[in-house]
C-alpha cells in the first residue's frame, strides 16, 4: 500500500510539473508606451539645479548624466562630473553660485564616461578623486581597446547627429553633451577601495559601498546623518539597462538586485540618482526600490526558467513580459532598457553565444546566406516584389530584413536601399524606446548619405593622457595591428621613454604583438622619445609625421623604417 501511494503521488507530481512547463508565457503582453508618453518623459530632464535637502544639490539637464554637490562645513564634495570638460564647466558655474567653498573631493560612482569626462573641471591640485578599485582598469579599456566601436555604437544609440525633432530624449537624459570639439578630461582616482570606505570630508560623514549593478565598479554614497542616498546608475526613471545596445560586459541581474536590497535596507529619506530626478520620502522610495528590484529579479528568474525549458534566446525575448503591476510603474517604462534585450543578455551571460540550435554551430557567412535566400526567392526582382508588398502592408520589420539580404547581394541596389531607409524611418517613428529609435533613425541617415558616424567624438586633454599608464597605449596598439601584413615577419623595436625613464621591447611576431620590459639585444629599431610625446602622437593630438621627424630620436635603424612600423597600427 505504501509503495502504491508513493508511486501515485510521484506520478501526480510529474503530471503537475509537466503541465506547468507546458504553460504559457510568464506574463501577458503589455502595451508599449505611447509616443506622447516619450515626449512627456523629457520633462524629467529639464535643466535646473535642485536642492534635495540642506547641503545637497543635483544638477539635471546639462548633459546625459547628473552631477551632485555636497556642501560641508569648510568645503564641497562633487559626485560625478559629466561627460566633457565643457559640460562640467556649465555645472561648475551653477554650483559656484550656491557655494564658493573649496572643493575637497570628487567621487566617481562608476567608470562610464558620462560620469567622469569632466573631472578636471572640479579636481584641481590637492583634490582627492575617490572611486572603486576597478574604475581605473575599466576607464583604460574604454579609452584604448574598445574606443572606436563603443564610440560609434554609442553615437547611434544616443542619436547625437540627428536633426531636431527626431531625437526626443535618450531615456535617462535629455542629450549627450559631447561633440567633435569637446574635451575629455578625466582624472585618475587618487584613492580607491574594495567593499566599503567610511570618510569624513568637510564635516560630512560619508559611507561609500561597492554596489555592482549597471557596472561591476558601481558604488553608492550614503550620508547617514542626512538620510541621503546617492545611488549612481543602479536606479533611474526607466526600466534598467540590464543590457545596453551599444555593447557592454555582462551585467549580472542577481548582483544588481542585491545592491538594490542593500539600498532598501538603508531606508533613505532622499534618493538621488545619477540620471533623472531625485525622490523624497522613506515610504515612496522603499516602494519604488522594491518594484525596481522585483522587476530585475523577475526578468532574471523567468529567463532562466524558460532557458531550462529549452527555449532559444529569441523565443524567450518574444515571450517575456513584466507582470502588469510592474509594467504599470512609471519607473519601469522601457525608455532605456527592455525586458526582451535583457533576456538575450541573461541567456548569453549564463550560456554564452550558442543558443542550442545546431544550425548555429557552423552557419553560412552572411553574404552566402543572403545569396541563397535571394536565389530561393527567385532572384533580386522577386525579392524587390516581396519588399514592395511588405512596405504596402506596413510590415516594416520584414521589409528591413529582406532589404538587408538584397543589399548584401547587390550593395548598389537603389530600390532596396530606398526601401531599407523607409523601413528604418517607419520603425523609428513607431518606437518609444529612445536607444532603439535613435539607432533606427541614425542608420537611415547614414545609409542615405546624410552624415557619417565618427570613430571618435571629443579629444582627450594632454593632462588626461599624462595620467594614463603607458600600457594602455600599448594595449591600443595591439588591437590595431594589421596582422595580415605581418604573418611572415618578426619585428623587434626598442622603445626608450624619458620622463619617467622606461624601456620596452615591442615585438610583432607573425601577426601577434608582445611587450616586454627592457631592450632586447636583437632589436632592429631603437628609438628614444619623451613619454608624453608618444602618448599624444598615438592619441591623435600630434601629427605622427611631424612628431616622429622632430621628437623621436633613432638610436638604431632609420626613421623611415620606424614610420613603416608604426603604420602597422593605424586604425582602419
KOLPA-940040 format. One line per field, with one value per residue (C-alpha): x, y, z. Coordinates in nm, 2 decimals, padded with zeros to 4 digits, always signed. Each point is the difference from the previous one (the first is absolute). Example, Ala and Ser with C-alpha at 12.3 -4.5 7.8 and 13.67 -1.06 7.14 Angstrom:
REM residues 2
east (+01.23,+00.14) $
north (-00.45,+00.34) $
up (+00.78,-00.07) $
END
This chain:
REM residues 572
east (+00.00,+00.28,+00.19,-00.33,-00.07,+00.36,-00.03,-00.33,+00.13,+00.31,-00.20,-00.24,+00.29,+00.16,-00.32,-00.04,+00.36,-00.04,-00.32,+00.18,+00.28,-00.24,-00.16,-00.02,+00.25,+00.08,-00.22,-00.25,+00.12,+00.00,-00.05,+00.31,+00.00,-00.16,+00.21,-00.17,+00.13,+00.35,-00.04,-00.13,+00.30,+00.22,-00.13,+00.21,+00.31,-00.09,+00.31,+00.02,+00.20,-00.23,+00.06,-00.07,+00.04,+00.24,+00.35,-00.10,-00.07,-00.02,+00.05,-00.23,-00.03,+00.35,+00.08,-00.09,+00.09,-00.04,+00.27,-00.05,+00.12,+00.05,+00.08,+00.18,+00.13,+00.31,-00.01,-00.19,-00.02,-00.10,-00.15,+00.03,+00.13,-00.19,+00.12,+00.24,+00.19,-00.24,-00.31,+00.18,+00.08,-00.37,-00.08,+00.29,-00.12,-00.34,+00.16,+00.22,-00.31,-00.11,+00.33,+00.35,+00.15,+00.30,-00.06,+00.16,-00.08,-00.15,-00.18,-00.07,-00.30,+00.15,+00.21,-00.24,+00.13,-00.31,+00.09,+00.37,+00.07,+00.00,+00.18,+00.29,-00.24,-00.06,+00.31,+00.28,+00.33,-00.04,-00.36,-00.05,-00.17,-00.16,-00.14,-00.02,+00.31,-00.10,-00.09,+00.35,+00.02,-00.35,+00.09,+00.31,-00.18,-00.26,+00.26,+00.22,-00.10,-00.38,+00.00,-00.09,-00.28,-00.15,+00.00,-00.18,-00.25,-00.06,-00.06,-00.25,-00.18,+00.00,-00.09,+00.25,+00.00,-00.38,-00.18,-00.24,-00.32,+00.12,+00.18,-00.25,+00.22,+00.24,-00.20,+00.21,+00.11,-00.09,+00.30,+00.37,+00.20,+00.29,+00.12,+00.32,+00.12,-00.06,+00.29,+00.01,+00.17,-00.02,+00.22,+00.13,-00.12,+00.24,-00.17,-00.18,-00.17,-00.14,-00.33,-00.05,+00.17,-00.11,+00.11,-00.05,+00.06,-00.07,-00.20,-00.22,-00.02,+00.00,-00.02,+00.10,-00.11,+00.07,-00.33,+00.04,-00.28,+00.01,+00.38,+00.22,+00.17,-00.32,-00.01,-00.27,+00.07,-00.19,-00.03,-00.13,-00.06,-00.20,-00.18,+00.12,+00.09,+00.18,-00.06,+00.20,-00.15,-00.16,-00.33,-00.15,-00.34,-00.01,+00.02,+00.36,+00.25,+00.08,+00.14,+00.09,+00.00,+00.32,+00.17,+00.12,+00.14,-00.26,-00.20,-00.10,-00.36,+00.03,+00.28,-00.19,-00.31,+00.21,+00.14,-00.36,-00.07,+00.29,-00.14,-00.34,+00.15,+00.14,-00.35,+00.10,-00.21,+00.15,+00.11,+00.22,+00.07,+00.27,-00.27,-00.35,-00.14,+00.03,-00.26,-00.10,-00.20,+00.11,-00.32,-00.03,+00.38,-00.04,-00.29,+00.18,+00.32,-00.19,-00.18,+00.33,+00.17,-00.30,+00.00,+00.37,-00.05,-00.31,+00.18,+00.30,-00.19,-00.26,+00.27,+00.19,-00.33,-00.06,+00.36,-00.04,-00.31,+00.22,-00.12,+00.25,+00.09,-00.23,-00.29,+00.06,+00.03,-00.34,-00.18,+00.15,-00.21,-00.01,-00.31,-00.26,+00.06,+00.37,-00.06,-00.23,+00.27,+00.11,+00.35,+00.01,-00.11,+00.22,+00.16,+00.35,+00.03,-00.25,-00.09,+00.04,+00.36,+00.07,-00.12,+00.25,+00.28,-00.08,+00.00,+00.34,+00.14,-00.09,+00.05,+00.20,-00.06,-00.14,-00.37,-00.03,-00.12,+00.26,-00.05,+00.20,+00.31,+00.14,-00.24,+00.04,+00.18,-00.25,+00.08,-00.04,-00.33,-00.13,+00.09,-00.19,-00.30,-00.02,+00.04,-00.27,-00.24,+00.06,+00.26,+00.03,-00.31,-00.20,+00.15,-00.09,-00.36,-00.01,+00.16,-00.26,-00.28,+00.14,+00.01,-00.35,-00.11,+00.21,+00.18,+00.31,+00.21,-00.04,+00.09,+00.31,+00.12,-00.08,+00.18,+00.30,+00.03,-00.04,+00.27,+00.24,-00.04,-00.01,+00.14,-00.08,-00.37,-00.18,-00.35,+00.11,+00.19,-00.30,-00.23,+00.24,+00.01,-00.38,-00.02,+00.25,-00.19,-00.33,+00.14,+00.15,-00.32,-00.19,+00.28,-00.03,+00.33,+00.24,+00.32,-00.19,-00.17,+00.33,+00.18,-00.27,+00.01,+00.38,+00.02,-00.24,+00.20,+00.33,-00.14,-00.14,+00.34,-00.13,+00.29,+00.25,+00.06,+00.36,+00.22,+00.09,-00.19,+00.18,+00.37,+00.19,+00.19,+00.38,-00.04,-00.24,+00.25,+00.29,-00.19,-00.06,+00.25,+00.22,-00.14,-00.34,+00.16,+00.17,-00.34,-00.14,+00.28,-00.05,-00.36,+00.07,+00.28,-00.05,+00.07,-00.04,+00.30,+00.24,-00.08,+00.35,+00.19,+00.16,+00.08,+00.15,+00.01,+00.16,-00.18,+00.18,-00.22,+00.11,-00.17,-00.04,+00.26,-00.15,+00.13,-00.20,+00.04,-00.30,-00.01,-00.23,+00.03,-00.19,-00.32,+00.02,+00.13,+00.21,+00.13,+00.30,+00.18,+00.36,+00.17,+00.08,+00.34,-00.14,-00.24,+00.00,-00.10,+00.06,-00.16,+00.02,-00.31,-00.16,-00.28,-00.26,+00.09,-00.05,-00.34,-00.12,+00.11,-00.19,-00.31,+00.00,+00.09,+00.32,+00.06,+00.19,+00.22,+00.10,+00.05,+00.22,+00.20,+00.06,-00.03,+00.09,+00.37,+00.12,+00.28,-00.02,-00.15,-00.16,-00.30,-00.15,+00.00,-00.15,-00.28,-00.07,-00.01,-00.25,-00.22,-00.07,-00.21,-00.20,-00.37,-00.20) $
north (+00.00,+00.24,-00.06,+00.05,+00.33,+00.12,-00.09,+00.17,+00.32,+00.00,-00.05,+00.29,+00.22,-00.07,+00.07,+00.33,+00.11,-00.10,+00.21,+00.30,-00.03,-00.02,+00.32,+00.33,+00.29,+00.13,+00.31,+00.14,+00.26,+00.36,+00.29,+00.21,+00.36,+00.25,+00.26,+00.26,-00.18,+00.02,+00.37,+00.06,-00.19,+00.28,+00.21,-00.23,+00.17,+00.36,+00.21,+00.11,-00.04,-00.15,+00.03,-00.34,+00.09,+00.21,-00.03,-00.22,+00.12,-00.18,+00.15,-00.15,+00.07,+00.11,-00.32,-00.36,-00.05,+00.20,+00.16,+00.02,+00.27,-00.08,+00.30,-00.05,+00.23,+00.12,-00.15,-00.18,-00.36,-00.06,-00.33,-00.07,+00.25,-00.01,-00.13,+00.28,+00.30,+00.24,-00.16,-00.01,+00.37,+00.09,-00.20,+00.14,+00.35,-00.09,-00.16,+00.30,+00.21,-00.21,-00.02,+00.14,-00.25,-00.20,-00.34,-00.26,-00.32,-00.14,-00.34,-00.22,-00.23,-00.21,+00.01,+00.09,+00.30,+00.21,+00.00,+00.07,+00.19,+00.35,-00.09,+00.24,+00.30,-00.09,-00.19,+00.26,-00.06,-00.17,-00.11,-00.37,-00.21,-00.30,-00.31,-00.37,-00.21,-00.11,+00.34,+00.07,-00.33,+00.05,+00.36,-00.12,-00.27,+00.24,+00.26,-00.24,-00.35,+00.07,+00.38,+00.00,-00.26,+00.13,+00.35,-00.08,-00.22,+00.26,+00.27,-00.22,-00.07,+00.36,+00.15,+00.28,+00.08,+00.00,+00.32,+00.17,-00.19,-00.35,-00.03,+00.06,-00.09,-00.29,-00.17,+00.08,+00.35,+00.28,-00.02,-00.09,+00.32,-00.11,+00.08,+00.00,+00.32,-00.13,-00.06,-00.33,+00.08,-00.29,-00.02,-00.33,-00.10,+00.09,-00.21,-00.33,-00.27,-00.35,-00.05,+00.30,+00.32,+00.23,+00.36,+00.34,+00.28,+00.36,-00.11,-00.23,-00.37,-00.21,-00.38,-00.13,-00.35,-00.23,-00.06,-00.19,+00.05,+00.19,-00.03,-00.23,+00.30,+00.18,+00.15,+00.17,+00.30,+00.01,+00.31,-00.16,+00.32,+00.15,-00.31,+00.06,-00.28,+00.07,-00.32,+00.06,-00.19,-00.28,+00.18,+00.26,+00.07,-00.27,-00.37,-00.08,-00.06,-00.36,+00.00,+00.31,-00.02,+00.20,-00.31,-00.08,-00.26,-00.23,+00.17,-00.26,+00.06,-00.19,+00.23,+00.30,-00.11,-00.07,+00.36,+00.13,-00.21,+00.16,+00.34,-00.09,-00.11,+00.35,+00.14,+00.33,+00.31,+00.15,-00.19,+00.18,-00.20,+00.10,+00.01,+00.14,+00.20,-00.06,-00.16,+00.08,-00.18,-00.33,-00.19,+00.10,-00.07,-00.34,-00.08,+00.11,-00.18,-00.32,+00.01,+00.07,-00.30,-00.22,+00.08,-00.09,-00.33,-00.08,+00.04,-00.19,-00.29,-00.04,+00.01,-00.29,-00.18,+00.02,-00.09,-00.31,-00.09,+00.01,+00.32,+00.19,+00.37,+00.15,-00.22,+00.12,+00.36,-00.03,-00.16,+00.19,+00.28,+00.18,-00.08,+00.28,+00.15,+00.05,+00.10,+00.28,+00.16,+00.34,-00.10,-00.32,+00.13,-00.13,+00.34,-00.14,-00.37,-00.26,-00.34,-00.17,+00.13,-00.09,-00.36,-00.05,+00.14,-00.22,-00.30,+00.09,+00.09,-00.34,-00.23,+00.20,+00.07,-00.34,-00.02,-00.38,+00.00,-00.21,+00.21,+00.27,-00.22,+00.06,+00.25,+00.13,+00.33,+00.29,+00.07,-00.37,-00.02,+00.31,-00.14,-00.32,+00.18,+00.22,-00.30,-00.19,+00.30,-00.01,+00.27,+00.37,+00.10,-00.25,+00.14,+00.35,-00.10,-00.15,+00.31,+00.22,-00.22,+00.02,+00.38,+00.02,-00.22,+00.21,-00.31,+00.21,-00.26,-00.24,+00.27,+00.08,-00.36,-00.06,+00.32,-00.12,-00.31,+00.19,+00.25,-00.27,-00.15,+00.33,+00.28,+00.27,-00.11,+00.33,-00.14,-00.22,+00.29,+00.23,-00.26,-00.06,+00.37,+00.01,-00.30,+00.14,+00.33,-00.17,-00.21,+00.31,+00.19,-00.27,-00.07,+00.14,-00.15,+00.29,-00.22,-00.21,+00.30,+00.20,-00.31,-00.04,+00.37,+00.02,-00.31,+00.15,+00.32,-00.17,-00.23,+00.30,+00.17,+00.29,-00.03,-00.26,-00.10,+00.06,-00.25,+00.26,+00.29,+00.26,+00.02,-00.10,+00.27,-00.02,-00.02,-00.30,-00.18,+00.08,-00.19,-00.31,-00.29,-00.08,-00.35,+00.15,+00.13,-00.33,-00.17,+00.23,-00.08,-00.38,+00.01,+00.22,-00.22,-00.08,-00.37,-00.11,+00.22,-00.16,-00.37,-00.07,+00.26,+00.03,+00.36,+00.12,+00.36,+00.15,+00.30,+00.22,+00.24,+00.31,+00.18,-00.25,-00.24,-00.33,-00.25,-00.26,-00.23,-00.02,-00.31,-00.07,-00.38,-00.14,+00.19,+00.03,+00.27,-00.05,+00.26,-00.07,+00.22,+00.09,+00.02,-00.33,-00.04,-00.07,+00.30,+00.12,+00.35,+00.20,+00.34,+00.24,+00.22,+00.21,-00.20,+00.28,+00.05,-00.38,+00.01,+00.31,-00.14,-00.32,+00.19,+00.23,+00.32,+00.02,-00.07,-00.33,+00.11,+00.33,-00.16,-00.28,+00.24,+00.24,-00.18,-00.36,-00.07,-00.31,-00.19,-00.30,-00.01,+00.27,+00.23,-00.12,-00.36,+00.11,+00.18,-00.32,-00.19,+00.24,-00.01,-00.36,+00.13,+00.27,-00.04,-00.12) $
up (+00.00,+00.09,-00.33,-00.19,+00.17,-00.07,-00.36,-00.03,+00.16,-00.22,-00.31,+00.10,+00.07,-00.34,-00.17,+00.18,-00.07,-00.37,-00.02,+00.15,-00.25,-00.29,+00.13,-00.18,+00.03,+00.35,-00.04,-00.25,-00.26,+00.12,-00.24,-00.08,+00.12,-00.25,-00.19,+00.21,+00.32,-00.14,-00.07,+00.35,+00.14,-00.12,+00.30,+00.22,-00.15,+00.00,+00.09,+00.36,+00.32,+00.27,+00.37,+00.13,+00.37,+00.20,-00.15,-00.30,-00.35,-00.33,-00.35,-00.26,-00.37,-00.08,-00.18,+00.02,+00.37,+00.32,+00.21,+00.38,+00.24,+00.37,+00.22,+00.33,+00.27,-00.18,-00.34,-00.28,-00.14,-00.36,-00.10,-00.37,-00.24,-00.34,-00.34,-00.10,+00.13,-00.17,+00.16,+00.34,-00.03,-00.04,+00.31,+00.19,-00.06,+00.14,+00.31,+00.06,+00.02,+00.29,+00.19,-00.05,+00.25,-00.14,-00.15,+00.23,-00.19,-00.32,+00.02,-00.31,+00.04,-00.28,-00.31,-00.28,-00.20,+00.06,+00.37,-00.01,-00.32,+00.15,+00.33,-00.06,+00.02,+00.37,+00.10,+00.03,+00.17,+00.34,-00.06,+00.08,-00.27,+00.15,-00.17,+00.01,-00.06,-00.35,-00.14,-00.14,-00.19,-00.15,-00.10,-00.17,-00.21,-00.12,-00.09,-00.20,-00.10,-00.06,-00.06,-00.38,+00.02,+00.32,-00.13,-00.33,+00.17,+00.27,-00.25,-00.18,+00.33,+00.12,-00.33,+00.03,-00.37,-00.04,-00.10,+00.23,+00.04,-00.06,+00.33,+00.28,+00.29,+00.07,+00.27,+00.30,-00.11,-00.23,-00.23,-00.01,+00.06,-00.23,-00.35,-00.20,+00.17,+00.36,+00.23,+00.19,+00.33,+00.24,+00.31,+00.13,+00.35,+00.27,+00.26,-00.06,+00.21,-00.03,+00.19,+00.24,+00.08,+00.29,-00.03,+00.16,-00.25,+00.07,+00.31,-00.21,+00.10,-00.31,-00.04,-00.34,-00.08,-00.29,-00.17,-00.33,-00.24,-00.33,+00.03,+00.22,+00.14,+00.11,+00.34,+00.21,+00.22,+00.33,+00.22,+00.32,+00.20,-00.28,-00.12,-00.35,-00.24,-00.33,-00.20,-00.32,-00.29,+00.19,-00.01,-00.23,-00.14,-00.27,-00.03,+00.09,-00.27,+00.09,-00.35,-00.21,-00.38,-00.02,+00.15,+00.34,+00.23,+00.15,+00.27,+00.26,+00.09,+00.33,+00.12,-00.12,+00.20,+00.30,-00.02,+00.00,+00.30,+00.18,-00.10,+00.14,+00.32,+00.06,-00.01,-00.16,+00.03,-00.31,-00.31,-00.26,-00.32,-00.25,-00.27,+00.04,+00.29,+00.38,+00.22,+00.36,+00.27,+00.15,-00.09,-00.37,-00.04,+00.16,-00.23,-00.31,+00.08,+00.08,-00.34,-00.17,+00.18,-00.08,-00.37,-00.03,+00.19,-00.20,-00.33,+00.12,+00.17,-00.28,-00.27,+00.17,+00.04,-00.37,-00.08,+00.21,-00.21,-00.30,-00.16,-00.23,+00.07,-00.25,+00.12,+00.36,-00.11,-00.18,+00.29,+00.30,+00.13,+00.34,+00.21,-00.03,+00.34,-00.08,-00.37,+00.12,+00.22,-00.13,+00.11,-00.21,-00.34,-00.29,-00.07,+00.04,+00.06,-00.12,+00.15,-00.35,-00.04,+00.37,-00.06,-00.29,+00.21,+00.29,-00.23,-00.14,+00.34,+00.13,-00.30,-00.25,-00.37,-00.10,+00.03,-00.04,-00.36,-00.19,-00.31,+00.19,+00.06,-00.35,-00.17,-00.35,-00.01,-00.03,-00.37,-00.10,+00.20,-00.17,-00.35,+00.08,+00.14,-00.31,-00.23,+00.20,-00.05,-00.38,-00.04,+00.08,-00.19,+00.20,+00.33,-00.12,-00.04,+00.35,+00.14,-00.17,+00.13,+00.35,-00.02,-00.13,+00.29,+00.24,+00.10,+00.07,+00.18,-00.29,-00.25,+00.21,+00.00,-00.37,-00.10,+00.20,-00.21,-00.32,+00.09,+00.09,-00.34,-00.19,+00.22,-00.25,-00.05,+00.03,+00.04,+00.29,+00.16,-00.02,+00.14,+00.29,+00.08,-00.01,+00.23,+00.24,+00.02,+00.05,+00.28,+00.16,-00.02,+00.18,+00.26,+00.35,+00.13,-00.06,-00.06,-00.26,-00.15,-00.04,-00.14,-00.27,-00.09,+00.00,-00.22,-00.24,-00.03,-00.04,-00.27,-00.18,+00.02,+00.21,+00.25,+00.13,+00.36,+00.11,+00.18,+00.26,+00.15,+00.20,+00.07,+00.31,+00.19,+00.02,+00.38,-00.03,-00.22,+00.24,+00.28,-00.21,+00.03,-00.30,-00.01,-00.11,-00.32,-00.07,+00.05,-00.26,-00.24,+00.04,-00.10,-00.31,-00.13,-00.37,+00.06,-00.36,-00.10,+00.25,-00.02,-00.14,+00.20,+00.34,+00.09,+00.33,+00.10,+00.30,+00.16,+00.25,+00.18,+00.19,+00.29,+00.16,-00.13,-00.13,-00.26,-00.19,-00.30,-00.22,-00.21,-00.29,-00.06,-00.30,+00.07,+00.38,+00.23,+00.31,+00.24,+00.23,+00.25,-00.10,-00.33,-00.18,-00.16,-00.34,-00.05,-00.36,+00.10,+00.31,+00.07,+00.29,+00.06,+00.28,+00.15,-00.05,-00.36,-00.07,+00.17,-00.18,-00.33,+00.04,+00.13,-00.30,+00.17,-00.21,-00.36,-00.01,-00.29,+00.17,+00.34,-00.13,-00.21,+00.29,+00.33,-00.05,+00.01,-00.18,+00.18,-00.24,-00.35,-00.20,+00.06,-00.33,+00.13,+00.33,-00.19,-00.19,+00.33,+00.16,-00.32,+00.09,+00.29,-00.18,+00.07,-00.30) $
END
